[in-house]
Amino acid sequence: MKKKFFYIIIIIFYSCEKVVDINTNYSDERIVLDASIFKNINEDFATAKVIVSKTAPYFSENNTEIEEAEVYIQTKNGNINLKYNSEKKYYTNTIDYINYEEVYEFFVIYDEQNYYSSEKLIKISGIESVIFGDRKSLNKDEVELLITFTDPKEIGDFNLWKFGPKGKGDSYDYLVSRDLYTNGNQFTFSFFIDKTEYFNNDEFVYVEMTGLTEEGFNYLNILTAQAGAQNGRPFSSASSIIKGNIINQSNPEKFPLGYYRVSEFDYFRLSKEDAPDGFFD
């Protein structure tokens, strides 16, 4: 089996301080649906999670989460109602069994509006290993991670990678990848993390892999170009209106923001103890 290495360049945008006049007039309120069904690659069950909120003016401090919506997943065996968790501020439930052939239909009913989407489960290859690399960065606090996986030809070509947690809160970095020309091979790619952020309040770093459709890949590329992927919710909302894969059946022109995904996931956990001696000195 051929083994290839490729390296992904992360572009970070810096800004300088500048006084600007901001128009705070706000009229286009929309519902935001951050919805997912995720299945561990080694399990048969899945967890559905949906965050329902409203858009708000940028400087608003009001809580925009919605607790009164009706949220459910429709399967061939019936509807699965999602219950609101007031502590975590999202709707959730377990799907006891999930497969690759079935279409999982997603419904939200709120304020006399019916929102809908549908997706099949995306299969992923899984992560084979994550190790510390020895390449140096221009930033002395950055360390290299080397992530290895094999991409079978029958598996999809788009993935979302999640790295974290980092900082003081539940914050993550995200990376979208496309392996259209690498089917059937083993790959190792490089990703640099800031060791002062990633190992600040947590002794582990998690690397998570999920699948994307081509539409989801394109959506996320547009979204990150506008808002950046380091806000903790890459499939939520952006500074301008970007239409996802969820429609408003009651009023198509008033479509919601956000996205609905159904995918397997795999993860790998790395600790400081996995690093060579003196790596974090």
C-alpha positions in Angstrom: 0.0 0.0 0.0 1.3 3.4 -0.9 1.8 5.9 1.9 1.7 9.6 1.0 2.3 12.7 3.0 0.5 16.0 2.5 0.6 19.2 4.4 -2.2 21.6 4.9 -1.5 25.3 5.3 -3.6 27.2 7.8 -4.2 30.8 6.9 -4.8 33.1 9.9 -6.1 36.6 9.3 -4.8 39.4 11.5 -6.4 42.8 11.8 -5.2 46.1 13.0 -7.1 48.5 15.3 -9.2 51.0 13.5 -12.1 53.2 14.4 -15.2 52.5 12.3 -18.8 53.6 12.2 -21.1 50.6 12.5 -24.8 50.6 11.4 -26.7 48.8 14.1 -30.0 48.9 12.4 -31.4 45.3 12.4 -34.5 43.9 10.8 -33.8 40.5 9.2 -34.3 38.1 12.2 -34.0 34.5 11.3 -34.0 31.2 13.1 -30.7 29.4 13.3 -30.6 25.6 13.3 -27.3 23.8 14.2 -28.4 20.2 13.8 -26.5 16.9 13.8 -26.8 13.2 14.2 -23.4 11.6 15.1 -22.6 7.9 15.3 -19.4 6.6 16.8 -17.6 4.5 14.2 -17.5 1.6 16.6 -21.2 1.8 17.8 -24.6 1.1 16.3 -26.5 3.9 18.0 -26.3 7.6 17.4 -27.0 10.9 19.2 -29.1 13.7 17.8 -28.3 17.2 18.9 -30.0 20.4 17.8 -29.3 24.0 18.8 -32.3 26.3 18.0 -31.7 30.0 18.3 -32.5 33.4 16.6 -30.2 35.8 14.9 -29.6 39.0 16.8 -27.8 42.3 16.4 -24.1 42.0 16.8 -24.0 44.1 20.0 -27.0 42.5 21.6 -26.5 40.8 24.9 -30.0 39.1 24.9 -30.2 35.3 25.1 -31.3 34.0 21.7 -31.8 30.3 22.4 -35.3 28.9 21.8 -36.7 26.5 24.3 -40.2 26.1 23.0 -39.7 24.5 19.6 -40.9 21.1 18.6 -37.9 19.1 17.3 -38.0 15.5 16.0 -36.2 13.1 13.7 -38.4 10.9 11.4 -37.2 7.3 10.8 -38.9 4.3 9.2 -39.7 3.1 12.7 -41.4 6.3 13.7 -40.6 9.8 15.1 -37.9 10.4 17.7 -38.7 13.5 19.7 -35.8 15.6 20.9 -36.0 16.9 24.5 -34.6 20.3 25.5 -31.7 20.2 28.0 -31.9 23.5 29.8 -28.4 23.2 31.2 -26.6 22.5 27.9 -29.2 24.6 25.9 -29.9 22.2 23.1 -32.4 19.5 22.1 -31.1 15.9 22.2 -32.1 12.2 22.1 -30.6 8.9 21.3 -31.3 6.9 18.1 -30.9 3.3 19.1 -30.0 2.0 15.7 -28.8 3.8 12.6 -27.7 2.6 9.1 -26.3 3.9 5.8 -29.3 3.2 3.6 -32.1 5.1 5.5 -32.9 8.8 5.0 -33.2 10.6 8.3 -35.7 13.4 8.1 -35.3 16.4 10.4 -38.2 18.6 11.5 -38.5 21.8 13.6 -41.8 23.5 14.3 -41.6 27.0 15.8 -43.8 30.1 15.6 -46.1 28.4 13.1 -43.2 27.8 10.8 -42.1 24.3 9.6 -38.4 23.7 9.0 -37.2 20.5 7.2 -34.1 18.7 6.0 -33.0 15.2 5.2 -29.7 13.3 5.0 -28.2 9.8 5.0 -25.5 8.6 7.3 -22.0 9.4 6.0 -19.4 6.6 6.4 -15.9 7.5 7.3 -12.6 5.6 7.3 -11.5 6.4 10.8 -8.2 7.7 12.3 -5.3 5.3 12.5 -2.9 7.3 14.6 -2.0 10.8 15.9 1.5 11.5 17.0 3.7 14.5 17.8 5.9 15.5 14.8 9.3 17.1 14.9 8.9 19.9 12.4 9.3 23.4 13.8 7.0 26.4 13.3 7.8 30.1 13.1 5.9 30.3 16.3 8.0 28.8 19.0 4.9 27.8 21.0 3.4 25.7 18.2 4.0 21.9 18.0 3.2 19.6 15.1 0.6 16.8 15.1 0.8 14.1 12.4 -2.6 12.5 11.7 -2.7 9.3 9.7 -5.7 7.6 8.0 -6.5 5.4 5.0 -9.1 6.5 2.5 -10.8 3.5 0.9 -12.1 4.2 -2.6 -15.8 3.6 -1.6 -15.7 6.2 1.2 -16.7 9.8 0.7 -14.1 12.5 -0.3 -14.9 15.2 2.3 -14.1 15.4 6.0 -14.2 17.9 8.8 -11.5 17.7 11.4 -11.9 19.1 15.0 -9.0 19.8 17.3 -9.2 20.8 21.0 -10.2 21.8 23.5 -8.1 24.9 23.8 -8.0 28.0 25.9 -10.1 28.5 29.0 -13.4 27.5 27.5 -14.8 24.8 25.2 -13.1 26.1 22.1 -11.9 24.2 19.1 -10.1 24.6 15.8 -11.7 23.1 12.6 -10.2 22.0 9.3 -12.1 20.9 6.2 -10.4 18.5 3.8 -11.0 17.0 0.4 -9.3 13.8 -0.7 -10.7 13.5 -4.2 -7.4 12.4 -5.8 -6.1 10.2 -3.0 -8.6 7.3 -2.9 -7.2 3.9 -1.8 -4.1 5.3 -0.1 -2.8 5.9 3.4 -2.2 9.5 4.2 -0.4 11.5 6.9 -1.1 15.2 7.2 0.4 17.9 9.5 -1.5 20.2 11.8 0.2 22.7 14.1 -1.3 23.6 17.5 -0.3 26.2 20.1 0.8 24.2 23.1 0.1 27.1 25.5 -3.6 27.1 24.4 -4.2 23.4 23.9 -2.7 22.2 27.1 -3.6 25.2 29.3 -6.5 23.7 31.2 -6.7 20.2 29.8 -4.0 17.5 29.8 -5.3 16.0 26.6 -6.0 17.1 23.0 -8.7 15.3 21.0 -8.6 15.0 17.2 -12.0 14.2 15.8 -12.9 13.2 12.2 -16.4 13.4 10.7 -17.8 13.1 7.2 -19.2 15.8 5.0 -21.3 15.8 1.8 -19.9 17.9 -1.1 -22.7 20.5 -0.3 -21.6 20.6 3.3 -18.0 21.0 2.3 -18.8 24.0 0.1 -21.1 25.5 2.7 -18.4 25.3 5.4 -15.7 26.8 3.1 -18.0 29.8 2.4 -18.8 30.1 6.1 -15.3 30.0 7.4 -14.2 32.5 4.8 -16.6 35.0 6.2 -16.6 34.2 9.9 -13.6 32.0 10.6 -13.8 28.4 11.8 -12.6 29.0 15.4 -15.9 30.0 17.0 -16.9 26.7 18.4 -20.0 26.2 16.1 -18.8 26.1 12.5 -22.3 25.1 11.2 -24.2 27.8 13.0 -24.5 31.4 11.6 -22.3 34.0 9.9 -22.1 37.7 9.4 -24.2 37.5 6.3 -27.0 35.2 5.1 -25.7 31.9 3.8 -28.3 29.3 2.9 -27.7 25.8 4.2 -29.5 22.5 3.6 -32.6 23.3 5.8 -35.7 24.8 4.2 -38.8 26.6 5.6 -41.8 24.6 4.2 -44.2 27.3 5.4 -42.3 30.3 3.9 -39.5 29.3 1.5 -38.2 32.9 1.3 -37.7 33.0 5.1 -35.3 30.1 5.1 -33.3 29.4 8.3 -29.5 29.7 8.8 -27.5 26.7 9.8 -27.0 23.1 8.6 -28.1 19.6 9.3 -25.5 16.7 9.2 -25.7 13.0 9.7 -22.3 11.3 10.0 -20.1 8.8 11.7 -17.2 10.1 13.8 -13.9 8.8 15.1 -11.5 10.4 17.5 -8.0 10.0 18.9 -6.8 11.4 22.3 -3.2 12.6 22.8 -1.6 13.7 26.0 1.6 15.4 27.0 3.0 12.1 28.1 2.9 10.9 24.5 5.4 13.5 23.5 9.2 12.9 23.3 11.2 13.9 26.4 11.8 17.6 26.6 9.1 18.4 24.0 7.2 20.7 26.4 10.2 22.2 28.2 
